[in-house]
Amino acid sequence: PEEDEDAVVDGDAEAVARYLYDAFYSPAAQARNNPPRIELTRLTNTQYRNSVADLVGAFRSNAKIGPQRGLKGRYFNSEKMSKEKKSILERLLAGKNTKD
């Protein structure tokens, strides 16, 4: 007890010390309290690409997959990001490995 620290002696004191060591200072407690972090620099190239794709994909809306393949560009008639923008041109740049 905090009020009477001298009341804890012999076996009781040893049990308290063992509990504190096991709960906070033992190797198992250290591993439990500070789990290892997975760092992106330690991943293989494939793991890194998959991780980044998962992270970026979480912020993108669901993309619609259609028959056209390539880089799609949309051009607008306004500068900056004004609310009055109108699409004036839309084109698709097909890559080498796409099937038309």
N, C-alpha and C positions, 0 to 999 in steps of 0.2 A: 504494500500500500504506500502511496505517496506521503501520507501523513506520518507513517512510522516505518522508515526504510530499514531500521535495525531489526524489525520483526522477521524479515526474510533472511534465514540463515541456512547453512549446510546444504541439504538436498533441495530445498526450495530455491535457494539462490542459484544453485547449479542448474535447475530446471528452467529458471527464467533466463539465465545466460544462454543455455542451449537453444531455447525457443528464439531468442533474439538473433543468435548466430544463424540458425536454420532459416529464419524468416527474411533476414536482410543481408547477411554477409557471406553465406556459403556460396560456392560456385553455382549451384543450382538456383539459388535466389537471385544472384547477379544476372544470370542468363534470363530468368523469368522477368525481372524488373527492367532490364535493358535488352530487349530482343534485338538480334542483328538486323540491320537495314539492308535492303536490296538496293544497290546503287546501279544506276543506268550504265556507269562506266565498266561494270563488271559483267555485263551481259554480252552474249555473242551477237554477231551482226543480225542474225535472224530474230533473236529474242528482242533486241533493241528496236528493230523495225516493227515487230508486232506490238510492242509496248507503246511506241509512239503512235501507231495507227489506232490502237485502242483509245489512247488519250485524246487524239484529235477527233476521232469518230464520236466521242461522247459529246462534243460541242456542235457537231454538224447535224443538220436535219436529215431525215431519211431521204436518200437519193433515189430517184426513179431511174431504173435501168431500162434503156430502150434499145432498139436495133442499131442506132447510130453510135459509133465509137470515135473518140478523139477528144481534142481540146475545144471546148465551146467558149466562144467569146461573144459578149453583148456590149454594145457601144451605145452611149446615151448622149443627148443633146445639151446637157448642162454640165457646168463646172462644179467641182466639189460635190458635196452630198446634199444638194437642195431637194426639197420635197417635190418640186415640179419637174421631175425627170421623165423623159420619154425615150424609149428604146428606138434608135434609128437604124441599127444594123445588128444582125445576129449571124454568125458564121461558125462553121465547124472545121477545124483543122485536123484532118485524119493523119494518123501516124503510119509508120512503115509496116507495123505488124497488125494493122486493122484490116478487117474484111469489109468491103463495100458492097 
